[in-house]
Amino acid sequence: TDTYQNGNVSIQYPVISDNSVKPEINDHLKDNALSILKAWEIDEAKDTLNIPCKVPSATKNRITVRYDGNVMTDGGIHPTAIFYTNTLSLSSGSDIGLSYLADPATLASYVLSDDCTFPETDAETAAALFQNADFPYQETFPECFSYEYEGSIYFSLPVAHALGDYILAVYTPENK
């Protein structure tokens, strides 16, 4: 890993040292890790941001990175928990989003089923959230992030700060 550090801003991100991986892959991993700065409009001179990373999965074909941290904005009352993930194809350099792992409508149905309990929402709203999950970051930072680990799909959903800012749900396709 390497760490971007500027004042009270610290963002850790993975660096792949395998020479068979194109340098652009590491640039893309870093860009996605640092996109939180723009998305949250972090003032690096005043705000405090600490984002460590973990790599729950890495193969010759793809890498999955999990970012779990917090931000305290200048003048803020309390820190806010931040969670985002990035799954990247090591051959193409493209982001692998939730729609590659599972059908958004299936996940929305799961979220609304008795197997999974969340604050009330309708299927259309839940499906829209999953449709815009994960990177690439295009003008709006995704509210939902996902990754696959040992056959299960983990995905985050935003919730009120009092509930922890986000929650993780697990979807295991073979038993649904």
Disulfide bonds with the S-S distance in Angstrom:
none
